[in-house]
Amino acid sequence: MSFRQSIRDGFLGRAFAMIGAANAVTATLESGRRPRARDLRELGIDPSMFGRNSH
């Protein structure tokens, strides 16, 4: 495994992916659209349950 691949697949890669997903979801919500399922899954949110109110 190369150094770049180990960073991409390791902790730093996951951290950057999570930050990117959080930024994407935030920007999407601020513009009034629904976030992509991939970004929600990256953040640990079930896309099918997103937006449902439990009240």
Summary of the structure (lengths in Angstrom):
residues: 55
radius of gyration: 14.0
end to end distance: 48.9
largest distance: 49.6
contacts: 109
relative contact order: 0.12
helix: 60%
strand: 0%
